């Protein structure tokens, strides 16, 4: 604890570049206003045995010589003394011509009074003015001299004059009289008896011409609302009012206003009826709320918001926008996508018979590691291009024009064809959250039989009894040997509409798995359902493992349809809805109702980074009408309606935590003797095994944090900001489900810890498990086809003969076409990429100063150390041959919940937030 206090707040003279030339000596017995000076000491972070990804050095402080003199003056005879501010400003690496010109203009005008001005605000009220005590305004020095410094961060200084009875600094205002905004990372105030005072800012400070008011920043010391010092109370409330806005007008990109709206901007009715989409959110189609932009309605539909198309940006509050490194990563990925799709696009546009892959080797040639086939083929020579262009393409074919080989192909190129790998991915792939224990056989639908046909399944005892290792169905059920991945009820209501779309065909699938004696799963039956409008002989069909060549290809097609169902539910429900869309209301409410000095805001802050921006980008290019999701996934224009249906019928916040979800799905049973209070029915369930370690670490950290500030239920109940945050997130952000009885109450510290643990789990580990394996597993389209174009032919179908004559070609024609595949690959490649500025679980920006509470900083170091220990445990598990679902010949290790990662597509790493 002493080490943490030294890092955070004690005056550190030795080694400081800001120490007065008079060599101030610290008197350990010196006291003023009951504040003690700390002993000069610095302990390197590495000496603590903790691994921190990055540490930004903070300026260190010296006690003002004037303050030392003032200490001898009686309080009633207050004197003036000087303190110093050190501002850390983050510079842009790249500037366009306009930005460069404005920067130099600001440099010139800074010398004549159009500068940056600071004012320090005390935590105390001046009894004479009945307002917070303030320093004299201070101008930031040397701005013009440091204009051309190329460093990523530049330090500036300013000097305040304050009275000796000023008290503790609690806030600071910044006025930017320049033309250009700047990114203020932090401010450190030096010269007070309490030691350096840190102000974490991490915010864009706009020009006064755009935003006339002063920017306000609070120190890193956390306060519950009822404990707010008198000098900060009005400022705390005013800052929140400013962030809420008035709900009117069009938002400017420089605004910092957080508000709610429905999803009425996905379609573009001005382009015609085919581009219109229903509003998501409201009584008709319930859905979470998104960030309001205030754009005017479209010309043809007053209820639809007008669109903003690329390259113009979608509004999110200024501080939520991607930082430069993240923007550059996205830009690079877009360039890669264009290059990767260049050759397939040329072929598709210039060659006949170009829509389908004819052979599996046609898919292989999309990847860098394929040396046998590719762009050196006869098709390339047929392109109407100059010979030099063809030569250039051939020379580059192993580089920029090809995709990296997906991880699923790296250990066993044909693993995806095997039944055991198909089953393994249900518990160790990118969608390990749909598998359930089979409770009743045959399974029963919950849909209305008057609308959707009989609830009974077509699965019969004879379909599976031969695959149960001699067990009866009753024995298998009783001994927890049967599991199911059931997409019947979520797909069936949409199948008529989906199958009427051009080039889209789907079933509503159920897959039964048997747990073998060695702990692996094997698929033993697949049920394929069509809506009641289909002929009775086709409405429900059961496919079982093959016994000959024909049934082998039929089985492959059935598995492909299951994987397509799985890809759709994974993307539209488990990934987009449960981690992106459902988190957004909690983030909006946090900014609107929790002050930056609130301890819960400080806890949640790293878990909200970039989420509003990535969700806004998704509305613009991914989930919009004719966007990537509609183009690449089987449900097409009905994708987001499926997402909304899942929200209405299946989503429950109280069951979103990992233990509750495992128990809900029957994959675990409560067991107080086990480490996490439950016992898994499949012992080797990699997602659950690793997830419970991460969940436990998050839960312990959150409980420690909550207990520190909320010792009793009365403190939770009386915290008006906390109650307003949760109430608004539920009643406004999730307004369509606000009356549900399952919403957790917020009355005790345990309630709060549970809610916060769930939110942090969803934003970090759950999103990582569902997101960063998309290209490693889905980049090879046959493994997880996002779209299917053909049903499985019956013997009476005209195309059945084609299927028998060339089953491989028929199979490939059922998968996405060439351009559909490469477009999908480009998107999931981007979505699976870690940015260089990623912050991973257990890490924080300014790890020693994000909070002014020494005990909390110490606890955060312990959390970080626990995450590192978990990472080592996961590494051990991945080389343990007794864990067959993550280790073995050709078996991929399960690393999606390994906490750290390098930049790029790594199939591992848990960022703090939903940032991609």
Buried (B, 14 or more C-beta within 10 A) or exposed (E): EEBBBBBBBBBBBEEBEBBBEEEBEBEEEBEBBEEBBBEBEEEEBEEBEBBBEEBBEBBBBBBBBBBBEBBEEEEEEBBEBBBBBBBBBBBBEEEEEEEEEBBEBBBEBBEEEBBBBBBBBBBBBBEEEEEBBBBEBBBBBEBBEBBEEEEEBBBBBBBBBBBBBBBBBBBBBBBBBBBBBBBBBBBBBBBBBBBBBBBBBBBBBBBBEEBEEBBBBBBBBBBBBEEBBEBBBEBBBEBBEBBBBEEEEEBEEBBBBBBBBBBBBBBBBBBEEEBBBBBBBBEEBBBBBBBBBBBEBBEEBEEBBBBBEEEEBBBBBBBBBBBBBBBBBBEEBEEBBEBBBBBBBBBBEEEEEBEBBEEEEBBBBBBBEBEEEBBBEEBBEEBEBEEEEBEEBBEBBBEEBBBBBBBBBBEBBEBBEEBBBBBBBBBBBBBBBBBBBBEEBBBEBEBEEEEBBEBEBBBEEEBBBEBBEEBEBEEBBEEBBBBBBBBBBBBBBBBEBBBEBEBBBBBBBBBBBBBBEEBBBBBBBBBBBBBBEBEEEBBBBBBBBBEEEEBEBBBBBBBBBBBBBBBBBBBBBBBBBBBBBBBBBBBBBBBBBBBBBBBBBBBBBBBBBBBBBBBBBBBBBBBBBBBBBBBBBBBBBBBBBBBBBBBEEEBEBBBBBBBBBBBBBBBBBEEEEEEBBBBBBBEBBBBBBBBBBBBBBBBBBBBBBBEBBBEEBEBBBBBEBBBBBBBBBBBBBBBBBEEEEEBBEBEBBBBBBBBBBBBBBBBBBBBBBBBBBBBBBBBBBBBBBBBBBBBBBEEEEEEBEBBBEEBEBBBBBBBBBBBBBBBBBBBBBBBBBBBEBBBBBBBBBBBBBBBBBBBBBBBBBBBBBBBBEBBEEBEEBBEEEEBBBBBBEEBBBBBBBBBBBEBEBBBBBBBBBBBB
